[in-house]
Structures are given as structure tokens and as C-alpha cells.
């Protein structure tokens, strides 16, 4: 009141009905990654109402049905590019803190727009679980993927081909570079990286193959495993050379989905450990909703890229 005396109202522990206004504010604060404790303090400061953690959870539980509808919504028949990656989170399980992976998929539509197609929680990232994700996409109406850009997880390419046999699979070059650098002593990392760059920045596949030969001649004995990894993955690392520069830029790395992952971590940074899977899904869903609000325009150079896809894939584009 005017004398500075504050007499807060207390919401009973099992009360799930707050005013619509307060409920919307709680969801809004939650969507910005605010912790339950901070939300409680904000509501008390603004409305003079004490809200316990159970009430906050009950309010945000309205998101569960929204997530279910979003996760099961019909998808488009064809996506020009699909990027797939996972973000790691910590969840309490049976009194222990365990690492889990939230699988994420972004699709590029024939209008040039990015869409998050879904999210799935699993104990660890694996090719078999990615196959389940791809099967889910197919069940929701996806009939064709033109190019799939993925990390270098063993068996990933085979999983994609088993569900979408016509898809071109491009392994992320940045992942390959990072993995290769793990075996290199510090003083040689810069030179080693520069030599790898000669491979993936080559103008043609022939120039890339010549750069790989030079790379092997120079480093093959000292870093045999790293060089062998390039050779073993060569076909799926170099698919992007079949396309013009504008398409190359968007498919040879998973930067687009890694940017989404960074955004999710930003929104969920106050929740370093989630109490259960559902809490993690709620937080990630709200983070995605906030990020997608900015995805209102086609990707850069879309007019050019669309023409290139139409030439390369013709009727499969379904335009």
C-alpha cells in the first residue's frame, strides 16, 4: 500500500486456478528461461501473490497438450534440406543426474523457410534412435527429403537411407574437422587445420581429391587415424561439391541447427538440471517457439537456391 506495507496473498499449495493474467505472465517468464524461484519472486513483486513451485508447474502444464499437438502435426510432403542434430541436457532420474539427448530436426520448405519439425528425448544419441525419428517424420506426411545434413554419428547415413532412400546425405565437414583435430598436438593444430581447409574449400571435387592426397602424404604417418577418417567418410563428406556455391553453403555444415541449439541453451541456462523429461520438453518447446518467431523470411539467396534445386532435382521439388 501507500505506506509501503505489503500483505501478500498466498495461493494454496494444490490450487491450480490462478487468474488468466497471472497464468499468462508465468508462462511468459518461463518461456524466457527464468527459474521457478525467480518467477515466484516476480509474481510476488508485481501482484502481491505468493506462488509455490507446484503452482508454477501446474500453470506450465497447460503446455503439455500444446507440445503433443505440435509434435504430431502434419508435415509437408517434401523438404529441400533437413538438418539433424542433438542437444545434451541433464535430467534427474531415480535420484541421479543423467545426461540425455534431445533430438532436433529443422526442415527447409519449398518456400525457403526454416521449420523445427520436432523434438525427441532419449538417453544418448544413436543411429537407431535417429531411425525412429525419421520414421516419425514419414508417418506425419514427409515423403521425400532432397538433402540431409547430419553430424558424423556412425550409422546415421544408413538410417536415413533406410527411411528416405533417395535422400542425399551430407556429413557435416565442421564435425569432421573437429574430430580430426582431437588427435593433433597443439603446436601443429593450426597447420593441420589449414591443410584440411584446402580440401573442403576446393572449387571442385577433383581439386579436393588432390588436396586430400597432399594431406595424406604430409600427415598420413603421424596422424593415420585422422587421415583415414577423411578417406573412409569421403563420399558422404563431399556430396556438396555436386552443387553450386549457394547450396554448398547451407548443406556442408550443420551450422543452422547448431545455431538453434545455442538458442535453446540460452533460453534454458537457468535450468542446468531438469527434474524430469517433461520439464525439459516444456523448456525446449518454449525456446523453439521464441526462436521460430524470427524465422519469418526465406533464407538468404533463396530465389537463386530454388532455381538450383529445380534444375538438380526437377519433379522431386513438387512445385
C-alpha positions in Angstrom: 0.0 0.0 0.0 1.0 3.7 0.1 2.8 3.2 3.4 5.0 0.6 1.9 3.4 -2.2 3.8 3.0 -5.3 1.7 0.5 -8.0 2.6 0.8 -10.8 0.0 -2.0 -13.2 -0.8 -1.0 -16.9 -0.5 -2.0 -19.4 -3.2 -2.7 -22.8 -1.5 -0.2 -25.5 -2.5 -2.7 -27.5 -4.5 -4.5 -24.5 -6.1 -4.2 -24.8 -9.9 -6.5 -22.0 -10.8 -4.9 -18.5 -10.8 -6.2 -15.6 -12.8 -5.6 -15.9 -16.6 -3.4 -12.8 -16.5 -1.1 -14.2 -13.8 -1.0 -17.6 -15.6 0.0 -15.9 -18.9 2.7 -13.9 -17.1 4.1 -17.1 -15.5 4.2 -18.9 -18.9 5.8 -15.8 -20.5 8.5 -15.7 -17.8 9.0 -19.5 -18.0 9.5 -19.2 -21.8 12.3 -16.7 -21.3 14.2 -19.3 -19.3 13.5 -17.8 -15.9 13.9 -20.2 -13.0 10.9 -21.1 -10.8 12.4 -19.2 -7.9 12.8 -16.0 -10.0 9.2 -16.5 -11.3 7.9 -16.7 -7.8 9.7 -13.5 -6.8 8.5 -11.6 -9.9 4.8 -12.6 -9.3 5.0 -11.6 -5.7 6.6 -8.2 -6.6 4.1 -7.5 -9.3 0.8 -8.9 -8.0 1.4 -9.4 -4.3 0.7 -13.1 -4.7 2.8 -15.9 -3.3 3.0 -18.8 -5.8 4.7 -22.0 -4.8 6.7 -24.2 -7.1 3.8 -26.7 -7.5 1.5 -23.9 -8.8 4.1 -22.8 -11.3 4.4 -26.4 -12.5 0.6 -26.7 -12.8 0.4 -23.5 -14.8 3.1 -24.5 -17.2 1.5 -28.0 -17.6 -1.0 -26.4 -20.0 1.9 -26.6 -22.4 1.9 -30.4 -22.4 -1.1 -30.6 -24.7 0.3 -27.9 -26.9 3.5 -29.9 -27.2 1.6 -33.0 -28.0 -0.4 -31.3 -30.8 2.8 -29.6 -32.2 4.8 -32.9 -32.1 2.0 -34.7 -34.0 1.1 -32.0 -36.5 1.1 -33.0 -40.2 4.2 -32.0 -42.1 4.9 -31.1 -45.7 5.4 -33.8 -48.3 8.9 -32.7 -49.3 11.7 -30.8 -47.6 14.6 -29.4 -49.7 17.1 -29.7 -46.8 16.8 -31.4 -43.4 19.4 -30.7 -40.7 19.6 -33.1 -37.8 21.5 -32.8 -34.5 21.1 -33.4 -30.8 21.4 -31.1 -27.8 22.6 -32.6 -24.5 20.7 -31.9 -21.2 20.9 -33.1 -17.6 17.9 -34.7 -16.0 17.2 -36.2 -12.6 16.3 -39.8 -12.8 15.9 -42.1 -9.8 17.8 -39.7 -7.6 20.7 -39.5 -10.0 21.6 -36.8 -12.6 21.8 -38.4 -16.0 22.8 -37.0 -19.4 20.1 -37.2 -22.1 19.8 -36.0 -25.7 17.0 -34.0 -27.2 16.9 -34.9 -30.9 16.1 -31.9 -33.1 15.2 -31.7 -36.8 14.9 -28.5 -38.9 13.4 -28.7 -42.4 13.8 -26.2 -45.3 10.4 -25.8 -47.1 9.8 -25.1 -50.7 9.2 -21.5 -49.7 12.7 -21.2 -48.3 11.5 -21.1 -44.7 13.1 -23.0 -41.8 10.8 -25.1 -39.6 11.6 -27.2 -36.5 9.9 -30.4 -37.3 10.0 -32.0 -33.9 11.9 -32.9 -30.8 12.5 -36.2 -29.1 14.2 -37.1 -25.8 16.4 -40.2 -25.5 19.2 -41.4 -23.2 22.0 -41.0 -25.8 22.4 -40.1 -29.4 22.4 -43.2 -31.7 21.6 -44.2 -35.3 18.8 -46.5 -34.2 17.0 -43.7 -32.4 17.5 -41.4 -35.3 15.8 -44.0 -37.4 12.8 -43.8 -35.1 12.8 -40.0 -35.5 12.9 -40.4 -39.3 10.1 -42.9 -39.2 8.0 -40.5 -37.2 8.6 -37.8 -39.8 7.4 -40.2 -42.5 4.3 -41.1 -40.5 3.4 -37.4 -40.3 3.4 -36.9 -44.1 7.0 -36.4 -45.2 7.5 -38.4 -48.4 10.9 -37.1 -49.6 14.0 -35.3 -48.3 16.3 -34.0 -51.0 19.4 -33.4 -48.9 20.0 -34.5 -45.3 22.8 -32.7 -43.4 24.0 -34.5 -40.3 26.8 -35.0 -37.8 29.2 -37.8 -38.2 27.5 -40.3 -36.0 28.2 -43.9 -37.0 25.3 -45.5 -38.9 23.5 -42.1 -39.4 23.7 -42.3 -43.2 22.3 -45.8 -43.3 19.5 -44.8 -41.0 18.5 -42.0 -43.3 18.7 -44.2 -46.5 16.5 -46.9 -44.9 13.6 -44.4 -44.4 14.3 -42.0 -47.3 16.3 -43.9 -49.8 16.5 -41.1 -52.4 17.9 -38.5 -49.9 21.4 -37.2 -50.5 23.4 -37.5 -47.2 26.0 -34.8 -46.5 28.1 -35.3 -43.4 29.0 -32.1 -41.5 32.5 -31.0 -42.5 32.9 -28.9 -39.4 32.3 -32.0 -37.2 34.9 -33.9 -39.3 37.4 -31.1 -38.8 36.8 -31.0 -35.0 37.0 -34.8 -34.7 40.3 -34.8 -36.7 41.8 -32.1 -34.6 41.4 -34.2 -31.4 44.4 -36.3 -32.4 46.8 -33.4 -33.3 49.3 -32.0 -30.9 48.7 -28.3 -30.0 51.7 -26.8 -31.9 50.5 -28.4 -35.2 46.8 -27.8 -34.9 46.9 -24.5 -36.9 48.8 -26.0 -39.8 46.8 -29.2 -39.8 43.5 -27.2 -39.9 44.8 -25.1 -42.8 45.6 -28.3 -44.8 42.1 -29.6 -44.1 40.6 -26.3 -45.3 42.4 -26.8 -48.6 40.2 -29.9 -49.0 36.7 -28.6 -48.2 37.3 -25.1 -49.7 38.5 -26.6 -53.0 36.5 -25.3 -56.0 35.8 -28.8 -57.5 35.8 -32.4 -56.3 38.9 -33.0 -58.4 40.8 -30.3 -56.6 39.5 -31.6 -53.3 40.8 -35.1 -54.1 44.2 -33.6 -55.0 44.2 -31.8 -51.7 43.4 -35.0 -49.8 46.4 -36.7 -51.5 48.6 -33.9 -50.3 47.1 -34.1 -46.9 47.7 -37.8 -46.6 51.3 -37.5 -47.9 52.0 -34.9 -45.3 50.2 -36.2 -42.2 49.3 -39.8 -43.0 52.1 -41.4 -40.9 51.9 -39.2 -37.9 48.1 -38.9 -37.7 46.9 -42.0 -39.5 43.6 -42.3 -37.8 42.5 -38.7 -38.6 43.6 -39.1 -42.3 41.9 -42.5 -42.5 38.6 -40.9 -41.2 38.6 -38.4 -44.1 39.1 -41.3 -46.6 36.5 -43.6 -45.0 33.9 -40.8 -45.0 34.9 -39.2 -48.3 31.8 -40.0 -50.3 29.4 -38.5 -47.7 31.7 -35.6 -46.8 31.9 -34.4 -50.4 28.4 -34.6 -51.7 28.2 -30.8 -51.6 30.6 -30.5 -54.5 27.8 -31.6 -56.8 26.0 -28.3 -56.1 26.6 -24.6 -56.8 28.1 -22.4 -54.1 24.8 -21.1 -52.7 23.6 -24.7 -51.9 27.0 -25.7 -50.7 27.0 -23.0 -48.0 23.8 -24.4 -46.4 24.5 -28.1 -46.6 28.1 -28.8 -45.9 27.8 -27.9 -42.2 25.1 -28.2 -39.6 25.5 -24.6 -38.6 21.8 -23.9 -38.9 20.8 -26.4 -36.4 23.8 -25.7 -34.1 22.5 -22.1 -34.1 19.2 -23.4 -32.8 21.0 -25.5 -30.2 22.8 -22.3 -28.9 19.5 -20.5 -28.7 18.0 -23.3 -26.7 20.9 -23.3 -24.3 20.5 -19.6 -23.9 16.8 -19.9 -23.0 17.4 -22.8 -20.7 20.6 -21.7 -19.0 18.9 -21.1 -15.7 17.7 -24.7 -15.6 21.0 -26.6 -15.6 19.3 -29.7 -14.3 15.7 -30.6 -15.1 13.6 -32.6 -12.6 12.2 -34.9 -15.4 11.8 -35.3 -19.1 8.6 -33.3 -19.3 10.1 -30.3 -17.7 12.9 -30.4 -20.2 10.5 -30.7 -23.1 8.4 -27.7 -21.9 11.5 -25.5 -21.6 12.9 -26.6 -25.0 9.4 -26.2 -26.7 9.1 -22.6 -25.4 12.7 -21.9 -26.5 11.9 -23.1 -30.0 8.7 -21.1 -30.1 10.7 -17.9 -29.3 13.4 -18.7 -31.8 11.0 -19.5 -34.6 9.3 -16.1 -34.3 12.4 -14.7 -36.0 12.1 -17.2 -38.9 9.7 -15.2 -41.0 11.7 -14.7 -44.1 13.3 -17.2 -46.6 16.9 -18.0 -46.2 19.5 -15.7 -48.0 19.7 -16.1 -51.8 16.5 -18.2 -51.8 15.5 -17.2 -55.3 18.8 -18.5 -56.7 18.8 -21.6 -54.5 15.3 -22.5 -55.5 16.3 -22.4 -59.2 19.3 -24.6 -58.5 17.2 -27.2 -56.7 14.6 -27.2 -59.5 17.4 -27.8 -62.0 19.1 -30.5 -59.9 16.0 -32.4 -58.5 13.3 -31.4 -61.1 10.0 -33.2 -60.3 11.0 -34.2 -56.8 10.7 -30.5 -55.7 6.9 -30.7 -56.2 6.5 -27.0 -57.0 
